[in-house]
Structure formats: structure tokens, C-alpha cells
């Protein structure tokens, strides 16, 4: 069944399964797969290459089918058993989309040259407060993930980053693929809204971050101050390391400030996503207090 002027699909079920399973295929084709009602409702339709749905889903969710632009490649009568064969979930909801990746640059995250607002604390502080002067915004707030491995942590960090007003998330090549289906599901749609970038190593970012006036911070066991003592109202980058090993010693030694998150009891470290969330929301708190971000 190809209703609503759906075009014939060029992606086979085998192709879709390959995109689900293979990072190499996703990288080479610039495509990834989303699955389920929630993520489909968040997916920008202008980036959708193809849609596969069961007849049951199409019949029960006409409002979802109506989102598909005329002329999109789609099949809306996939047999339930066939659909289950390509699904990456234990309980398929009946809809899958093949979506084009969006490419971001470091300039997208930090702001294009000549278009960046005055940073908090600068000479024009009173004239450039979010919500008070058109075109003004707070200085960049960036999360850098070095060799983060867990899909759930990656997805949680992206969701928290969006909620905390982060400018973008940067991962090193050794990190989990953000387009891994498990990461996509855990982002709950923010993969489409949070700018993100993959770099070969975190080291290569440092000169550009410093040139943009961004201070680099990390929560670290060797931290000399509490994370409450940092000033995150200016350009800020928080570095988060691997779940088991933390940040590499080489990178840690090059960052501006190493901090400790105060902890009671015998706990020595926190989950990576939890630590990132604590830092992001302390930055958000400071920026609200400084007048660079308004509640509501």
C-alpha cells in the first residue's frame, strides 16, 4: 500500500537493517534509522528519506501518517512479522523512518565569527542580556565527551544539554555513535535539536576554544576547587571522560581548571551523565542569576 502519493522505496529491508546495525553504513550513507511513535513525531519531515509502517499502525495512527509529505518514499503495509525482523526493539511500535544526518561545524556550536554576542562579564554586560536585547545571547556552553561508551549516558547527556541551554555537544571518535539506535531512542528527539560534532581528539579543540575565549573545565579526582567555585557565566566547556577511566591524563593536564564535585560518604565518583548534568545545571543556575537566561 502506497497511499498519499508515496513514492516507491529505494531502501530495501536489508538496507534498513544494515543502517541499524552498522556505524560504517551510517557514516558512508549519511543516514540513520529512527523507530517508534515518539521519535517519529519529533523527526523533521524534510530530512526523511523513507518510511516503513505496518498496516495496523497506519490504520490506528492516521495523525502520524499525515505527517509524511507527499512524494516521500514509503511502504505502509509491511507485514507485522516482516517488520519485527528489521526492528531493533523487543516490542516494535510499527513505524520506522530512514533519516538524513545533519552536519554541524564548530562554528555552529560556538557562533559564527562576527555574529557572537558579547560574553557575560564583558564591557557590554548590561546591554546584552538574554530576553532583554534582541540578538544577544549568553556565551557558549559546550560539553566535550572523551571516549564515552554507554549509549544511555550519551542520550541522557544530550537531553540534559538541551534542557540546560547548552550550545552543543562534541564527542571524540572513540565515543559511542550518536546515531546508534539505542542512543537515538534515549535522546527522545533532542538529536534533532542539539548541535553535535565528532572530532578526532579533544586536543584539537583546545586552541579554537581558547581563541573563542572559552575556559575549559573538568570534574576530576585531582580537582583543586569545588565545582561551585567555578565561574560559568563566560564561555565554558565541560569535559567528561570515559565511564571507567575518566579523562585521559594527557587531556586533563591541558585543561584550564580541574574541579571536584563534593560528595559525602565513601563515593569517589559519579556516573558520567550524572556528573555532566550537575555541571550543566550549575552553569544554568549561574547564568540565570547573572541575567543571561530567563526562566519560563
Secondary structure, DSSP 8 states (H G I E B T S, - for coil): ---TT-B--SS-HHHHHHHHH-HHHHHHHTEEEEESHHHHHHS-GGGEEEEEEEHHHHHH-HHHHTTS-TT-EEEEEE-HHHHHHH-SSSS--SEEEEEE-----HHHHH--TT-----TTSTTGGG--TTTSTT-----EEEEESS---HHHHHHHHHHHHHHT-SEEEEETTS--TTSHHHHHHHTTGGGTS-EEEES-THHHHHHHHHTT-EEEEE-TT-SEEGGGS--SSSEEEEE-BTTTBS-HHHHTTSSEEEE----TT-----HHHHHHHHHHHHHHHHHHTTSS---
